[in-house]
């Protein structure tokens, strides 16, 4: 089971009542519902690829309106795609859609009636329904952090973003496959959203994975940085030794000023030590790291001068 499926499974187990149930059902129908006509009656089909979500829709309708509805399965044979589960209302669809504030001129309205989302819990419930209907979230172990909710309607997409951003989550919008998405990229914001819609267990799993992953990345960065520093030190040391040997071969180290000769000879004797350690080993020391670096720079400059004169 994918991580997104785990999240949705947890959400379908949350018990909701009254206005919060209505808000969640409103989102599920608005995003996954289609209207039809049969026997001069308006019908409503609500589709999903999740049997758990189909049962959730069925339970919410029965709980709120005590009307008959049924669930059917449409099997997809091509490309081994998931089955589609359809919750169908043959009667009372128009009354239910009117009560939920969804129906307008025999079409599903794009915008959410603000008065039906009067408080914090109803907004959270609506967002939970929206995520169940069109949401996905990447597995934090293997992918970049990403959570999104897909909607067919631009106005509805904007309204979902407004709801999410009431909680300071920095949701953004873009076009996607003949529709629109609201998305979150920041790991902390994704965790906050999961908590917001009631997926507490999934949020804790997400956070545990994120903490381990971020710690692993930090360790890797530190190791890479340390390796880079060691390479830098080794390269600098090799250049110093090469220049010292060149000076010795060309004019002899005895022609160097006493302080430069002392640091040159000590470097040849201790080729792998750091500048700080070198300063402690030089005769007449100790010398500070900056002092050692200054003398070695003079040696390098002198070697370059000799090469230029050659």
Short mmCIF file of the C-alpha atoms (twelve columns), coordinates in Angstrom:
data_MODEL
# 
_entry.id   MODEL 
# 
loop_
_atom_site.group_PDB 
_atom_site.id 
_atom_site.type_symbol 
_atom_site.label_atom_id 
_atom_site.label_alt_id 
_atom_site.label_comp_id 
_atom_site.label_asym_id 
_atom_site.label_seq_id 
_atom_site.Cartn_x 
_atom_site.Cartn_y 
_atom_site.Cartn_z 
_atom_site.pdbx_PDB_model_num 
ATOM 1   C CA . UNK A 1   0.000   0.000  0.000   1 
ATOM 2   C CA . UNK A 2   1.342   3.422  -0.949  1 
ATOM 3   C CA . UNK A 3   1.833   6.124  1.648   1 
ATOM 4   C CA . UNK A 4   -0.989  8.179  0.105   1 
ATOM 5   C CA . UNK A 5   -3.293  5.156  0.402   1 
ATOM 6   C CA . UNK A 6   -2.323  4.764  4.064   1 
ATOM 7   C CA . UNK A 7   -3.231  8.394  4.687   1 
ATOM 8   C CA . UNK A 8   -6.612  8.018  2.995   1 
ATOM 9   C CA . UNK A 9   -7.331  4.777  4.824   1 
ATOM 10  C CA . UNK A 10  -6.725  6.547  8.124   1 
ATOM 11  C CA . UNK A 11  -8.976  9.444  7.096   1 
ATOM 12  C CA . UNK A 12  -11.859 7.119  6.193   1 
ATOM 13  C CA . UNK A 13  -11.783 5.803  9.757   1 
ATOM 14  C CA . UNK A 14  -12.439 9.196  11.370  1 
ATOM 15  C CA . UNK A 15  -15.915 9.516  12.859  1 
ATOM 16  C CA . UNK A 16  -17.745 12.700 11.859  1 
ATOM 17  C CA . UNK A 17  -21.232 13.966 12.640  1 
ATOM 18  C CA . UNK A 18  -23.704 16.621 11.607  1 
ATOM 19  C CA . UNK A 19  -22.180 19.724 9.987   1 
ATOM 20  C CA . UNK A 20  -18.687 18.245 9.760   1 
ATOM 21  C CA . UNK A 21  -20.075 15.198 7.952   1 
ATOM 22  C CA . UNK A 22  -21.955 17.513 5.577   1 
ATOM 23  C CA . UNK A 23  -18.808 19.514 4.829   1 
ATOM 24  C CA . UNK A 24  -16.794 16.380 4.017   1 
ATOM 25  C CA . UNK A 25  -19.582 14.933 1.836   1 
ATOM 26  C CA . UNK A 26  -19.880 18.290 0.066   1 
ATOM 27  C CA . UNK A 27  -16.250 18.087 -1.042  1 
ATOM 28  C CA . UNK A 28  -16.477 14.440 -2.099  1 
ATOM 29  C CA . UNK A 29  -19.546 15.061 -4.253  1 
ATOM 30  C CA . UNK A 30  -18.352 18.356 -5.733  1 
ATOM 31  C CA . UNK A 31  -15.038 16.821 -6.819  1 
ATOM 32  C CA . UNK A 32  -16.055 13.293 -7.813  1 
ATOM 33  C CA . UNK A 33  -19.770 13.560 -8.554  1 
ATOM 34  C CA . UNK A 34  -21.520 13.510 -11.939 1 
ATOM 35  C CA . UNK A 35  -25.200 14.183 -12.658 1 
ATOM 36  C CA . UNK A 36  -27.557 12.247 -14.881 1 
ATOM 37  C CA . UNK A 37  -31.229 11.707 -15.634 1 
ATOM 38  C CA . UNK A 38  -33.092 8.389  -15.314 1 
ATOM 39  C CA . UNK A 39  -36.863 7.910  -15.340 1 
ATOM 40  C CA . UNK A 40  -37.325 11.699 -15.238 1 
ATOM 41  C CA . UNK A 41  -35.333 11.820 -12.003 1 
ATOM 42  C CA . UNK A 42  -31.959 13.439 -11.404 1 
ATOM 43  C CA . UNK A 43  -29.324 10.840 -10.501 1 
ATOM 44  C CA . UNK A 44  -25.927 11.262 -8.889  1 
ATOM 45  C CA . UNK A 45  -22.856 9.068  -9.395  1 
ATOM 46  C CA . UNK A 46  -19.831 9.553  -7.140  1 
ATOM 47  C CA . UNK A 47  -16.731 7.726  -8.417  1 
ATOM 48  C CA . UNK A 48  -13.539 6.686  -6.670  1 
ATOM 49  C CA . UNK A 49  -10.809 4.090  -7.125  1 
ATOM 50  C CA . UNK A 50  -10.818 3.309  -3.389  1 
ATOM 51  C CA . UNK A 51  -13.340 0.887  -1.891  1 
ATOM 52  C CA . UNK A 52  -12.761 2.481  1.527   1 
ATOM 53  C CA . UNK A 53  -13.656 5.932  0.199   1 
ATOM 54  C CA . UNK A 54  -16.724 4.494  -1.575  1 
ATOM 55  C CA . UNK A 55  -17.890 3.008  1.734   1 
ATOM 56  C CA . UNK A 56  -17.194 6.354  3.396   1 
ATOM 57  C CA . UNK A 57  -19.404 8.209  0.889   1 
ATOM 58  C CA . UNK A 58  -22.155 5.598  1.260   1 
ATOM 59  C CA . UNK A 59  -22.043 5.868  5.076   1 
ATOM 60  C CA . UNK A 60  -22.132 9.665  5.044   1 
ATOM 61  C CA . UNK A 61  -25.180 9.743  2.760   1 
ATOM 62  C CA . UNK A 62  -26.994 7.155  4.869   1 
ATOM 63  C CA . UNK A 63  -26.057 8.925  8.104   1 
ATOM 64  C CA . UNK A 64  -27.147 12.376 6.980   1 
ATOM 65  C CA . UNK A 65  -30.155 11.649 4.777   1 
ATOM 66  C CA . UNK A 66  -31.338 8.085  5.501   1 
ATOM 67  C CA . UNK A 67  -31.929 7.401  1.783   1 
ATOM 68  C CA . UNK A 68  -31.165 4.363  -0.304  1 
ATOM 69  C CA . UNK A 69  -28.014 4.315  -2.443  1 
ATOM 70  C CA . UNK A 70  -25.891 1.539  -3.853  1 
ATOM 71  C CA . UNK A 71  -22.257 0.805  -4.657  1 
ATOM 72  C CA . UNK A 72  -21.200 -0.806 -7.927  1 
ATOM 73  C CA . UNK A 73  -17.808 -1.808 -9.308  1 
ATOM 74  C CA . UNK A 74  -16.582 -1.028 -12.802 1 
ATOM 75  C CA . UNK A 75  -13.687 -3.273 -13.666 1 
ATOM 76  C CA . UNK A 76  -10.974 -1.842 -15.895 1 
ATOM 77  C CA . UNK A 77  -9.250  -4.405 -18.076 1 
ATOM 78  C CA . UNK A 78  -6.987  -2.076 -20.053 1 
ATOM 79  C CA . UNK A 79  -3.462  -1.469 -18.743 1 
ATOM 80  C CA . UNK A 80  -4.405  -3.240 -15.483 1 
ATOM 81  C CA . UNK A 81  -5.833  -0.028 -14.061 1 
ATOM 82  C CA . UNK A 82  -7.606  0.063  -10.709 1 
ATOM 83  C CA . UNK A 83  -11.304 -0.705 -10.515 1 
ATOM 84  C CA . UNK A 84  -13.703 2.197  -10.194 1 
ATOM 85  C CA . UNK A 85  -16.270 2.166  -7.384  1 
ATOM 86  C CA . UNK A 86  -19.461 4.119  -7.977  1 
ATOM 87  C CA . UNK A 87  -21.865 5.257  -5.270  1 
ATOM 88  C CA . UNK A 88  -25.181 5.887  -7.043  1 
ATOM 89  C CA . UNK A 89  -28.215 7.864  -5.926  1 
ATOM 90  C CA . UNK A 90  -31.240 7.154  -8.091  1 
ATOM 91  C CA . UNK A 91  -33.657 9.156  -5.946  1 
ATOM 92  C CA . UNK A 92  -33.468 12.267 -3.762  1 
ATOM 93  C CA . UNK A 93  -30.266 13.414 -5.510  1 
ATOM 94  C CA . UNK A 94  -31.667 16.874 -6.245  1 
ATOM 95  C CA . UNK A 95  -32.833 17.386 -2.652  1 
ATOM 96  C CA . UNK A 96  -29.496 16.283 -1.214  1 
ATOM 97  C CA . UNK A 97  -27.465 18.442 -3.605  1 
ATOM 98  C CA . UNK A 98  -29.681 21.418 -2.792  1 
ATOM 99  C CA . UNK A 99  -29.234 20.867 0.937   1 
ATOM 100 C CA . UNK A 100 -25.447 20.728 0.510   1 
ATOM 101 C CA . UNK A 101 -25.456 23.946 -1.527  1 
ATOM 102 C CA . UNK A 102 -23.903 22.202 -4.514  1 
ATOM 103 C CA . UNK A 103 -26.646 22.399 -7.135  1 
ATOM 104 C CA . UNK A 104 -27.272 25.448 -9.311  1 
ATOM 105 C CA . UNK A 105 -29.267 25.354 -12.568 1 
ATOM 106 C CA . UNK A 106 -28.909 21.563 -12.645 1 
ATOM 107 C CA . UNK A 107 -25.101 21.814 -12.476 1 
ATOM 108 C CA . UNK A 108 -22.584 21.331 -9.688  1 
ATOM 109 C CA . UNK A 109 -21.409 24.741 -8.502  1 
ATOM 110 C CA . UNK A 110 -17.678 25.418 -8.576  1 
ATOM 111 C CA . UNK A 111 -17.458 27.589 -5.470  1 
ATOM 112 C CA . UNK A 112 -18.137 26.492 -1.925  1 
ATOM 113 C CA . UNK A 113 -20.911 28.404 -0.151  1 
ATOM 114 C CA . UNK A 114 -19.056 30.268 2.578   1 
ATOM 115 C CA . UNK A 115 -22.014 30.057 4.971   1 
ATOM 116 C CA . UNK A 116 -21.785 26.244 4.870   1 
ATOM 117 C CA . UNK A 117 -18.203 26.431 6.100   1 
ATOM 118 C CA . UNK A 118 -18.908 28.529 9.129   1 
ATOM 119 C CA . UNK A 119 -16.260 27.260 11.510  1 
ATOM 120 C CA . UNK A 120 -12.828 25.717 11.804  1 
ATOM 121 C CA . UNK A 121 -13.988 22.098 12.106  1 
ATOM 122 C CA . UNK A 122 -16.151 22.359 8.987   1 
ATOM 123 C CA . UNK A 123 -13.237 23.773 6.976   1 
ATOM 124 C CA . UNK A 124 -11.009 20.932 8.184   1 
ATOM 125 C CA . UNK A 125 -13.720 18.436 7.249   1 
ATOM 126 C CA . UNK A 126 -14.107 19.954 3.793   1 
ATOM 127 C CA . UNK A 127 -10.348 19.768 3.230   1 
ATOM 128 C CA . UNK A 128 -10.375 16.156 4.399   1 
ATOM 129 C CA . UNK A 129 -13.081 15.373 1.835   1 
ATOM 130 C CA . UNK A 130 -11.157 17.252 -0.858  1 
ATOM 131 C CA . UNK A 131 -8.012  15.254 -0.112  1 
ATOM 132 C CA . UNK A 132 -9.939  11.970 -0.162  1 
ATOM 133 C CA . UNK A 133 -11.484 12.936 -3.500  1 
ATOM 134 C CA . UNK A 134 -8.474  14.340 -5.346  1 
ATOM 135 C CA . UNK A 135 -5.435  14.337 -3.090  1 
ATOM 136 C CA . UNK A 136 -2.076  12.602 -3.174  1 
ATOM 137 C CA . UNK A 137 1.127   12.790 -1.166  1 
ATOM 138 C CA . UNK A 138 4.565   11.411 -2.023  1 
ATOM 139 C CA . UNK A 139 6.221   8.766  0.092   1 
ATOM 140 C CA . UNK A 140 8.639   10.809 2.247   1 
ATOM 141 C CA . UNK A 141 11.172  7.953  2.235   1 
ATOM 142 C CA . UNK A 142 11.775  7.825  -1.497  1 
ATOM 143 C CA . UNK A 143 10.574  11.037 -3.138  1 
ATOM 144 C CA . UNK A 144 10.693  14.783 -2.905  1 
ATOM 145 C CA . UNK A 145 8.230   16.207 -0.420  1 
ATOM 146 C CA . UNK A 146 5.012   16.932 -2.306  1 
ATOM 147 C CA . UNK A 147 1.300   16.979 -1.467  1 
ATOM 148 C CA . UNK A 148 -1.406  18.063 -3.885  1 
ATOM 149 C CA . UNK A 149 -5.167  18.205 -4.404  1 
ATOM 150 C CA . UNK A 150 -6.512  18.052 -7.957  1 
ATOM 151 C CA . UNK A 151 -9.719  19.811 -9.024  1 
ATOM 152 C CA . UNK A 152 -11.476 20.225 -12.363 1 
ATOM 153 C CA . UNK A 153 -12.579 23.771 -11.609 1 
ATOM 154 C CA . UNK A 154 -10.323 26.802 -11.292 1 
ATOM 155 C CA . UNK A 155 -12.590 28.653 -8.869  1 
ATOM 156 C CA . UNK A 156 -12.877 25.616 -6.643  1 
ATOM 157 C CA . UNK A 157 -9.113  25.147 -6.762  1 
ATOM 158 C CA . UNK A 158 -8.622  28.751 -5.649  1 
ATOM 159 C CA . UNK A 159 -11.061 28.266 -2.804  1 
ATOM 160 C CA . UNK A 160 -9.248  25.147 -1.547  1 
ATOM 161 C CA . UNK A 161 -5.996  27.135 -1.586  1 
ATOM 162 C CA . UNK A 162 -7.678  29.925 0.410   1 
ATOM 163 C CA . UNK A 163 -8.893  27.423 3.005   1 
ATOM 164 C CA . UNK A 164 -5.457  25.844 3.368   1 
ATOM 165 C CA . UNK A 165 -3.731  29.212 3.595   1 
ATOM 166 C CA . UNK A 166 -5.997  30.285 6.441   1 
ATOM 167 C CA . UNK A 167 -3.645  28.067 8.454   1 
ATOM 168 C CA . UNK A 168 -0.474  29.647 7.067   1 
ATOM 169 C CA . UNK A 169 0.582   26.636 4.999   1 
ATOM 170 C CA . UNK A 170 1.755   28.539 1.891   1 
ATOM 171 C CA . UNK A 171 -0.270  26.473 -0.606  1 
ATOM 172 C CA . UNK A 172 0.338   27.264 -4.283  1 
ATOM 173 C CA . UNK A 173 -1.650  26.616 -7.450  1 
ATOM 174 C CA . UNK A 174 -0.903  25.535 -10.999 1 
ATOM 175 C CA . UNK A 175 -2.562  23.918 -14.036 1 
ATOM 176 C CA . UNK A 176 -2.473  20.146 -14.391 1 
ATOM 177 C CA . UNK A 177 -3.957  17.753 -16.991 1 
ATOM 178 C CA . UNK A 178 -7.082  19.655 -18.002 1 
ATOM 179 C CA . UNK A 179 -7.560  20.783 -14.427 1 
ATOM 180 C CA . UNK A 180 -5.877  22.547 -11.535 1 
ATOM 181 C CA . UNK A 181 -3.927  21.588 -8.434  1 
ATOM 182 C CA . UNK A 182 -3.195  23.083 -5.051  1 
ATOM 183 C CA . UNK A 183 0.156   21.844 -3.772  1 
ATOM 184 C CA . UNK A 184 2.535   21.976 -0.810  1 
ATOM 185 C CA . UNK A 185 6.298   21.417 -1.097  1 
ATOM 186 C CA . UNK A 186 7.628   22.150 2.383   1 
ATOM 187 C CA . UNK A 187 7.889   19.092 4.624   1 
ATOM 188 C CA . UNK A 188 6.755   20.966 7.744   1 
ATOM 189 C CA . UNK A 189 3.691   22.345 5.930   1 
ATOM 190 C CA . UNK A 190 2.746   18.891 4.629   1 
ATOM 191 C CA . UNK A 191 2.932   17.498 8.149   1 
ATOM 192 C CA . UNK A 192 0.802   20.388 9.418   1 
ATOM 193 C CA . UNK A 193 -1.796  19.737 6.691   1 
ATOM 194 C CA . UNK A 194 -2.011  16.030 7.547   1 
ATOM 195 C CA . UNK A 195 -2.575  16.981 11.176  1 
ATOM 196 C CA . UNK A 196 -5.128  19.566 10.101  1 
ATOM 197 C CA . UNK A 197 -7.343  17.048 8.292   1 
ATOM 198 C CA . UNK A 198 -7.056  14.445 11.052  1 
ATOM 199 C CA . UNK A 199 -4.373  12.062 9.715   1 
ATOM 200 C CA . UNK A 200 -2.428  12.118 12.992  1 
ATOM 201 C CA . UNK A 201 -0.846  8.671  12.693  1 
ATOM 202 C CA . UNK A 202 0.240   9.343  9.117   1 
ATOM 203 C CA . UNK A 203 1.613   12.725 10.170  1 
ATOM 204 C CA . UNK A 204 3.729   11.116 12.912  1 
ATOM 205 C CA . UNK A 205 5.064   8.548  10.441  1 
ATOM 206 C CA . UNK A 206 5.836   11.352 7.977   1 
ATOM 207 C CA . UNK A 207 7.677   13.327 10.664  1 
ATOM 208 C CA . UNK A 208 9.688   10.312 11.840  1 
ATOM 209 C CA . UNK A 209 10.787  9.561  8.281   1 
ATOM 210 C CA . UNK A 210 11.523  13.228 7.617   1 
ATOM 211 C CA . UNK A 211 13.658  13.603 10.752  1 
ATOM 212 C CA . UNK A 212 15.715  10.490 9.944   1 
ATOM 213 C CA . UNK A 213 16.029  11.515 6.299   1 
ATOM 214 C CA . UNK A 214 17.052  15.082 7.118   1 
ATOM 215 C CA . UNK A 215 19.546  13.832 9.711   1 
ATOM 216 C CA . UNK A 216 21.016  11.418 7.162   1 
ATOM 217 C CA . UNK A 217 21.293  14.244 4.630   1 
ATOM 218 C CA . UNK A 218 22.980  16.468 7.222   1 
ATOM 219 C CA . UNK A 219 25.490  13.738 8.060   1 
ATOM 220 C CA . UNK A 220 26.196  13.206 4.362   1 
ATOM 221 C CA . UNK A 221 26.721  16.936 3.862   1 
ATOM 222 C CA . UNK A 222 29.127  17.055 6.817   1 
ATOM 223 C CA . UNK A 223 31.038  14.024 5.553   1 
ATOM 224 C CA . UNK A 224 31.234  15.495 2.047   1 
ATOM 225 C CA . UNK A 225 32.382  18.817 3.474   1 
ATOM 226 C CA . UNK A 226 35.015  17.093 5.618   1 
ATOM 227 C CA . UNK A 227 36.227  15.077 2.638   1 
ATOM 228 C CA . UNK A 228 36.406  18.224 0.542   1 
ATOM 229 C CA . UNK A 229 38.437  19.948 3.265   1 
ATOM 230 C CA . UNK A 230 40.785  16.974 3.502   1 
ATOM 231 C CA . UNK A 231 41.233  16.989 -0.275  1 
ATOM 232 C CA . UNK A 232 41.907  20.718 -0.157  1 
ATOM 233 C CA . UNK A 233 44.482  20.268 2.602   1 
ATOM 234 C CA . UNK A 234 46.131  17.376 0.744   1 
ATOM 235 C CA . UNK A 235 46.304  19.335 -2.503  1 
ATOM 236 C CA . UNK A 236 47.758  22.361 -0.739  1 
ATOM 237 C CA . UNK A 237 50.314  20.185 1.047   1 
ATOM 238 C CA . UNK A 238 51.328  18.484 -2.200  1 
ATOM 239 C CA . UNK A 239 51.812  21.859 -3.865  1 
ATOM 240 C CA . UNK A 240 53.920  23.084 -0.936  1 
ATOM 241 C CA . UNK A 241 56.139  19.988 -0.987  1 
ATOM 242 C CA . UNK A 242 56.514  20.169 -4.752  1 
ATOM 243 C CA . UNK A 243 57.586  23.831 -4.530  1 
ATOM 244 C CA . UNK A 244 59.983  23.186 -1.648  1 
ATOM 245 C CA . UNK A 245 61.662  20.353 -3.580  1 
ATOM 246 C CA . UNK A 246 61.880  22.564 -6.671  1 
ATOM 247 C CA . UNK A 247 63.578  25.350 -4.690  1 
ATOM 248 C CA . UNK A 248 65.964  22.834 -3.131  1 
ATOM 249 C CA . UNK A 249 66.867  21.478 -6.567  1 
ATOM 250 C CA . UNK A 250 67.306  24.916 -8.142  1 
ATOM 251 C CA . UNK A 251 69.093  26.993 -5.489  1 
ATOM 252 C CA . UNK A 252 69.085  24.911 -2.308  1 
ATOM 253 C CA . UNK A 253 67.028  25.499 0.820   1 
ATOM 254 C CA . UNK A 254 70.081  27.116 2.432   1 
ATOM 255 C CA . UNK A 255 69.463  30.217 0.291   1 
ATOM 256 C CA . UNK A 256 66.075  30.761 1.930   1 
ATOM 257 C CA . UNK A 257 65.708  33.145 4.872   1 
ATOM 258 C CA . UNK A 258 66.054  31.279 8.181   1 
ATOM 259 C CA . UNK A 259 62.334  31.319 9.041   1 
ATOM 260 C CA . UNK A 260 61.301  30.096 5.580   1 
ATOM 261 C CA . UNK A 261 64.003  27.416 5.605   1 
ATOM 262 C CA . UNK A 262 62.792  26.131 8.968   1 
ATOM 263 C CA . UNK A 263 59.173  25.823 7.830   1 
ATOM 264 C CA . UNK A 264 60.262  24.251 4.505   1 
ATOM 265 C CA . UNK A 265 62.385  21.592 6.177   1 
ATOM 266 C CA . UNK A 266 59.653  20.847 8.725   1 
ATOM 267 C CA . UNK A 267 57.081  20.464 5.952   1 
ATOM 268 C CA . UNK A 268 59.324  17.961 4.144   1 
ATOM 269 C CA . UNK A 269 59.704  15.956 7.352   1 
ATOM 270 C CA . UNK A 270 55.934  16.040 8.191   1 
ATOM 271 C CA . UNK A 271 54.123  16.053 4.864   1 
ATOM 272 C CA . UNK A 272 50.625  15.024 6.041   1 
ATOM 273 C CA . UNK A 273 50.102  17.196 9.110   1 
ATOM 274 C CA . UNK A 274 47.798  20.231 9.193   1 
ATOM 275 C CA . UNK A 275 49.035  23.818 9.298   1 
ATOM 276 C CA . UNK A 276 48.234  24.034 12.997  1 
ATOM 277 C CA . UNK A 277 50.248  20.886 13.744  1 
ATOM 278 C CA . UNK A 278 53.049  22.102 11.498  1 
ATOM 279 C CA . UNK A 279 53.268  25.320 13.509  1 
ATOM 280 C CA . UNK A 280 53.765  23.288 16.688  1 
ATOM 281 C CA . UNK A 281 56.540  21.185 15.138  1 
ATOM 282 C CA . UNK A 282 58.681  23.910 13.557  1 
ATOM 283 C CA . UNK A 283 61.951  24.708 15.446  1 
ATOM 284 C CA . UNK A 284 61.653  27.885 17.442  1 
ATOM 285 C CA . UNK A 285 57.849  27.509 17.495  1 
ATOM 286 C CA . UNK A 286 55.105  27.280 18.136  1 
ATOM 287 C CA . UNK A 287 53.831  29.418 15.267  1 
ATOM 288 C CA . UNK A 288 50.187  30.282 14.673  1 
ATOM 289 C CA . UNK A 289 48.291  28.738 11.780  1 
ATOM 290 C CA . UNK A 290 48.155  32.093 9.998   1 
ATOM 291 C CA . UNK A 291 51.903  32.518 10.517  1 
ATOM 292 C CA . UNK A 292 52.618  29.103 8.999   1 
ATOM 293 C CA . UNK A 293 50.301  29.868 6.090   1 
ATOM 294 C CA . UNK A 294 52.039  33.208 5.498   1 
ATOM 295 C CA . UNK A 295 55.508  31.595 5.322   1 
ATOM 296 C CA . UNK A 296 54.358  28.795 3.025   1 
ATOM 297 C CA . UNK A 297 52.734  31.347 0.730   1 
ATOM 298 C CA . UNK A 298 56.082  33.145 0.461   1 
ATOM 299 C CA . UNK A 299 57.762  29.834 -0.417  1 
ATOM 300 C CA . UNK A 300 55.143  29.189 -3.126  1 
ATOM 301 C CA . UNK A 301 55.637  32.694 -4.525  1 
ATOM 302 C CA . UNK A 302 59.425  32.194 -4.579  1 
ATOM 303 C CA . UNK A 303 59.054  28.883 -6.415  1 
ATOM 304 C CA . UNK A 304 56.806  30.556 -8.991  1 
ATOM 305 C CA . UNK A 305 59.383  33.310 -9.416  1 
ATOM 306 C CA . UNK A 306 62.161  30.752 -10.017 1 
ATOM 307 C CA . UNK A 307 60.026  28.990 -12.648 1 
ATOM 308 C CA . UNK A 308 59.371  32.287 -14.376 1 
ATOM 309 C CA . UNK A 309 63.086  33.017 -14.522 1 
ATOM 310 C CA . UNK A 310 63.978  29.550 -15.795 1 
# 
